[in-house]
């Protein structure tokens, strides 16, 4: 930031010297603007072109003054530019501009606020499913890690609107805020919901008292990592085989998935208002429908075959990886 400020100061000094030169020659030589500009530039650059007319004493004194301050400005500018180049700030600036351009071209991507333990896992999962992802992080050490891993990022405070906007929130499909503080997550949810009314927002929470506040702010889902971890460990004691089986179904990546979510809105138009039986997925792909999410966000486990496929509803389908692949190809 200091180097950039010095460059800006150099530009301001240059403009100021040119302005002084134009004003001075206009006063002392009584010339027009173009002639005054010409005299100023040839004096500052010391190119050696002739004057437009012989100089009087006042003009000579002013020219000496202009040459001296020009030398000072040149020296300052060269020092600032050298510092900028030697410290790699120019290359870093160009790199950041390139990254920002890539981010602004993204559509239907995920934004992850915070690259701690939870945020990192969210990024890994997104990458496994080829979901474009942008991380907002302010910790310098984590920024360096993001650069090494070639992950798109915005360096800044996720609670600030500017940082979220730099992450192309207007084009985002979802946002995950995994900051350590519930208050910070609340700020992120509030800002993000105002900037994008349609995207899905998932927030981390440490305290149960924060859940309702986050929902009111606009979060679609709230996750309590400690609670989920504790429940999972207890389940391994009570029903170990069942839990291990469910873990086997976990979607490790897109090529090894056993579960698939199908949006009815994405199906061919002829299936709208038809039944699960009409879809005939078991015969066509080998997959089985094990769940149905209604437009009102109610879940039906093992739905009846006569369940109608309505607008904004979703099917949850179970199958082996090769069957899931066939399902994607079929639909």
N, C-alpha and C positions, 0 to 999 in steps of 0.2 A: 504493500500500500504506500509506503514511504517513497519507493522508487517511482511509482505512478504519479504521485503528487509532485515530485521534482520535475518530471516530464511536463506536467501541466503548467507548472510555474515557468519553465523554459519557454513554452509556447506563449504564455501571457507576456513575458519579458520581450519576446521578439515582436509581438503585436504592438506593445507599448513603445518600443524603440522606433518602429516604422511610423507609428502615429506621431511621435515627437519629431521625427525627421520631416515628415510632410508638413506639419504645422510650422516648424522652424523655417524651412525653405520658402514656404508660402509668405511668411512674415518678412524675412530678411531679403528675399530675392524678388518678392512680388510676382511670383510665377503662378501658373494655373496648377490644378491638382496633378495632372499627368506629369508635367515637368518636375514638380516637387517629389512625386513618387519615384521618378527616374533618378533624380539626384540622390535620394535617400538610399535606393537599392545599390547603385554603383559605389556609393560611399561605404555602406555596410559590408558589401561583398569584396570591396577593393579590387574590382576587375580591371581598373585602369582606363576605362573609357573617358573621353574628354568631357569637361563641363559644358553645359548649354550656353554659358557665357562666362567671361572672366569674373572671378569672385572678388567682392569687396572685403574689407577687414572683418566686418560682422559675420559674413558668410564663412570666411576662413576659420574664425574662432569656433563658430557653430559646427563646422565640418570636423574640426579636431575633436571637439566634444563628442560628436556622434560616432566617430571612429573608436574613441576610447571606450564608450559604453557598449559599443558593438562587440569589441574584443572581450569585455567582461561577460556579456551575455553568451557569446560563443563558448568561452571557457566553461561557464556553468552548464551549458547545454551538452557539451561534449562529455563532461564529467558525469552528468546524470544519465546520459545514454549509455556510456561505458559501464556504469554501475548496473544499469538495467540488463545489459547483455551478459556481462560477466556473471551475474548472479542467476542467470537463467530465467529471469522474470518474463522476458519477452516470449520465450518458447512456452513457458507455463501458461501465459495469457492466451497464446494462440491455441494451445491444447484445450484449455477450458472453453474457449469459444467454439471449438469443434465439437466438444462434448455437449455443450448447451444446444448447438444446432441439431445434433442427433436426438436430444431429448424433446425438442420442440416438434420434431417430425413424427414422434411416437403417437400411436392411437391405441385405445383399449389396453393400456399397460397398467401395471400395478405400481403404486408408490409405497415405499416402506420408510417410515419415520423412525430412525434409530437403528443402528447396526450393532446392537448388543447381542446377547444370547438368543433372545426370541426373534429379533429382527433378522439376524443372520440365517436362522432356520427358515424363516419366511422367504428369504431371497433364494436359498438353495432349492426349496420346494417349487418356487415359481420358475426357476431355471430348468428344473427337471421336466416341467410341463411346457417348456418353450414360451413361457409368458414373459414378455418384455418387462423389465423392472428398473425403477429408479429409486435410489436410496438418498434420503436427506439426513445428513450427519454433520456435526460440528467438531467432533474430536479429531485432532490432527493425526493421531496414530491410526485411527480407524479409516481416515481418509486415505492414508498411504496404503492400507490394506486393500481398500476398494480399488485403488489405481492398479495395484499388483494383480488383482483378480479380474481386471478389465470389466468392472461393474459400473454402469452409469450412475453418477451421483451428483447431488447438489450440496455444496459446502455451505452450511448455514444452520440457523435455528428453525426447527420445524414448526415452532409455535408462531413464527412470523409469516404473514400472508405472502411476502415476497419470495420466501423459500419454496412455499407450496406452489406458487405460480410458476417459478422457474422449473419445477418438476412437471410442467404441462398438465396441471390438474384438470383443466377444462376438457382434455381429451382422455383422461384416465378412466379405466373401468372399475378400479378398486383402490382403496387406500388402507394400509395397515399401520396403525400407530402403536409402536412398542417401546415407548419411552418409559423411564423408570418411575416418573412421578405421575400419579393419576391426574393432578391438576394440569400438567403439561399435555397429557393425552386429551383432556377435556378441551383445552384451547385449540389443539389441532383439529379435533372433531368439529368444533364450532366453525372454525375458519374454512375447513374443507367442505363442509355441507353448504355453506354460503356460496362457495365458488363453483360447486358442482352438485346440483340437486339430485342427479340420477345415479351417481356411482355408489358402489357398496363400500361401506366404511366398517372396518373391524378394529376394535380398540382393546388394548391390554388394560387390565385393572388389577390393583393389588388389594383393594378393600371392597367388600360387598356394598358398602354405603355409596360407592362411586357408580355402581351399575345403573341405577335409575337416572342419575345426572347425565351419564354418557348417552343413554338412550334418548333422553329429552333433547340433548345437544345434536343428535342426528346419527348416532352409531347404529348400524344394523345388527351387529353382533359384538358381544363383549366377552373376552376370554380372560379367565383367571388362571395363569400357569401353575401356581402353587396348588390350587384346589384340584385342577385336572390331574396333576402329577400324583397327589395324594390319593385321589380316587382310583387312579390306574393301579397304583401299588397295592391298594386294598383289594381291588378286583382280582389281582393275580394270586391273592391268598384265598379268596372266597370261591372264585370260578376260574382257575388257571387255564384249563383247556379252552374254555370259551374265549377268554381274553387273547390267548395266543392265536386262536383261529381268526379272530377279528383283526389282530395285528398282521396276520398273513395277508389279509385283504387290503391292508393299507396301501395307498397308491404311492409307491416309491418313486416312480417316474412314468412318463407317458407310455413307454414301451412295455412296462411290466404291470400295468394297471389291471385290477380285477373288477373295478366298479366304474360305472360311467353315468353321467348325468345328461339327460336328453331334454332340451327345452322344446315343448310342443310348438311354440312359435317358430322354431327352426325346421319343423317337419314340412313335407310337401302339403299343399293346401287341402288335398283330398282327404287327409287324415284328421282334419279338424272336426270335432264333435263326433268322431268315430270312437270305438272302444279299444281297450287294450287287446282284446281278442282279434279285432280287425287288423291291428298292427302285426300280429303273428310273428313276433321276434324270435320265439323259441324255435320255430321250424326254419325260419329264414337265416338265423345267425347262431342259434344255440344258446343265446343269452336269455336270462329270466328276469322279469320285472319284479323287484322285491320291495319297491317303495313308490309312493306317489305323493307329490307335493301340490296342493291345490293353489288356486290363485289367491286364496286368503291366507296362504302360508301355513296351512294345516298339513300334517304328515299322516299318510295312511301306510301302515306296514302290511306287506303282502296283499296288495289291493285285488279286488275281484276282477275277473276278466271282462266284466261288463262296465267297468269304470270308464267314463267318457273322457276323452282327451280335449280339454277346454283351453281357451286362451290363457296365457301366462301360467300354465301348470307345467310341472316337470316330472319326468320319469327317472327313477333310480334303478339301474340295470346291473345285474351280476353276471359275470362270465369269465372264462379263462382269457389270457392275453390274446390268443389267436381269434377267439370269438369276439372280443371287444374290437379287434382290428377289422373283422368282417362287418361288425355293426356299423363302424364309422364309414366303411366303404359303401354299405347298403343305403345308409341314410344321408 
